[in-house]
Every structure is written in C-alpha cells, then in structure tokens.
Amino acid sequence: MRRVKEPVLEFNSGQMTLILPEAANQDEAVKKHLAWISKVHGNVLYSLQQAEAKTLEKRTQENFRQYVWELAEVYSTELGVDFYKIRFKKLHDKWASCDTGGNLTVNTLLKKLPDELIEFVIFHEVVHRLEMNHGKNFWKLIRQKYPDHKKFDMELFVYWLMVEKIAK
C-alpha cells in the first residue's frame, strides 16, 4: 500500500488503478474526481491506439550511450552547467533522472525511442542542473527550447505504454 495525499491514477499494461489517501471514502472520491478520471482514461485509450502505429528504434547500446553523452555535453554547455556521471540502467517508472550531485540516470529502454524524444528527455534532465523541481522556472527553461513540450510529453507516454512490457 502506498501513502498518498491526493488521488493518483496509475497505469500498468493498460490497467488503470486509482490510489486514494488512506482515510478517503472510495465512492465519494470516485464521484468527486470522475471527470478527471474519465479524461485521463480517455487519454490512455487514445495513447494505446497511437502506440499501435508506432515502431521502436533498433540501435545498439553502445551507439545509444555515445549519443546520450554527446547530447548531455552539448546541452550542459548550452545551459552553462556541469554534470558528472551518466548511469544507464533499466528503470521501471521513468525515462531518466538527475540527482542533486549532477549525476544523470538514463533508462536503457530510451534507446528504442526516436532521436527527437531522446533529445527532449536529455535536455529535460540537464535543465534539472539549474532547477531541481518542476516549478515555474523549470518549465520556462524547457519552453525556450521546446515551446510544444506537451506534445513531447504525450509522445513519451505513448512510447512508455509500448516499452513497459519490456521493462518487466
């Protein structure tokens, strides 16, 4: 059981699970959040449909690692920040992360995505060297390079639905 302050929707292989705060009444919570649940469910169904038309890239782990290192170096120079290490490992809940020490962790499954999505993810993580949270300043920096970042976020979700089966 996970402790949450607000309702959370999770998806695993197309299965939707509503996680509620411990003291919440299930019926009341569903009634209160029905519009939100329906909207998210519709987005997932749409994304599953979009995933059917997509294909996964075939690139070697070596080429992928080199590409990520090159991107991280370009973006860190562009943003005037440093990063220290890049770790590659299979992650089960995200494409990548950046810790406060300047280390990037990149999901090895990202190698199956198109270049433009890899570029977006790595830029997103390098921006975390300036802004650790997803606050107003963070999104301002993202929008400077990716004014249509929501399109990229949606594409990443579509691909997540495709690769999550591999992640298990």
N, C-alpha and C positions, 0 to 999 in steps of 0.2 A: 504494500500500500504506500502511495506517495502522498506527502502532505503538500497541499496547495492552498493558496489564499483565495484564488479566483478559479472558476471553472476552466478546464483545459480540455481541448479536443486533441486526441492522438489518433494517428492512422498507422496501421501495420498491415501491409499487403492488402490495402483497400478496406480493411475492417476499421470502423470508427468506434472509438471508446471515449466516453465522457468521464473525466475525472473531476470530482467535486470536493470542496473543502469538507473536512471531517464532520462538521456539525450541520451541513446542508441537507435540506429535505429534497430528495431526488425529484419527486413530482413537481414541486414548486420551482426548483432550479431549471428543470426542462421547460416548464411553461414560461418562465421568465426569459430564458435565453433561446427560445425556439427559433426566432428569426435569424439569430446569429448561427445557430447550429445548422439550419437549413441552407444558409448562404455558404458556409464552409463545406457542407456536404455537396452542394451543387458544384463548387469549385473543384472538389476532389473528383467527382464524376467526370467533369469536363477535362481535368488533367489526365485521368485514366484513358479517356478517349484520345486525347492528344498524344499520349505515350505510344499508342498503337501505331502511329505513323512515323515514329522516330526510330533511328537506329543508333547503336552505341559505336563509338570510335574504337578502332583497333590500333593501339600504339604500345610500344614496349615500355616497360617500367623505366628503363634507362633513359629513353627519349623524354618520357614524361618528367622524370626528376630534373633533367637538364633544362627543360622548358620552364618548369616552375622556378628553378634557381635564377634563370635569366629574367623572368618576369619580376620576381621579388627584388632583384638588383635594380632593374630599370625603375620600378615603382618607388623603391626606397630612395633612390637618387632624386626622382621627380618630386617626392614629398619632403625631402630633406631629413630622413630618419634612417636609423640603422636597424637591422635585425641580426640575430646572432646564429641561430641554427634553424634548419628546416628538418623536421622529422616526417617520415612518411609511414603511415600505418592505416589499417582498415578501421575506420570509425563507424559506429552504428547509429549516430544521431546527428551528424553534421558533416559538412564538406571540409571544413578547416577551422582552425582556431589560432589565436595569438595570445601568448601569456604576457604578464607584466615584465618578464625578463627579456622580451624581444625574441622569443622562440616561436616559430610557426610550426604547427602540426597540420599536415595535409592528408586528407583521406585518399588512400591509393585508388579508390573507385572513381575519383575525379578524372583519372586518365581516360575514362570511357566517354567523357563529355566533349562537345565541340570546343575548339580553341577559345571562342569568344566567351564562353561560360567559365573556362579555367581562368582566363584573364580577369574576368569580373571577380571571381572568388579570391584570387591572389591580391588584387587591388584592395578589395574589402578588408582582407586581413592586414595588409600593410598600413592601411588607414588607421587600424587599431593601435599602431605605434604612436599616433597623435591623440586619438580619442578611444579610450578603452571600452566605453559603453556605446550603446546605440542611441545616443541622445541627439539633440538638435544639431550640434556642431558636427557630429559624425556624418549625419545624412547630408548636411550641407557640402561636406567634402566629397562624398560619394556622388552627389548630383552634379558637381563640377565636371566630372569625367563621364558620368553615366546619368544624364537627365532622365532617361527612361528606365531607371534601375528596377522599377516594379515589374517591367517586362522580363528582366533577367531573373528576378526572384521567382516569378511564375514558371519560367523555363527550368530553373533549378529544381523546383518542386516536381515538375513533370518527370525530369530525369531521376529524381530521388525515388519516385514510385517505380521506375524501371530497374534501378540498381539495388534497391533494398533487398530484393530476393537474393542477390549475390552476396550481400553483406552478412547474411546469416550463416 
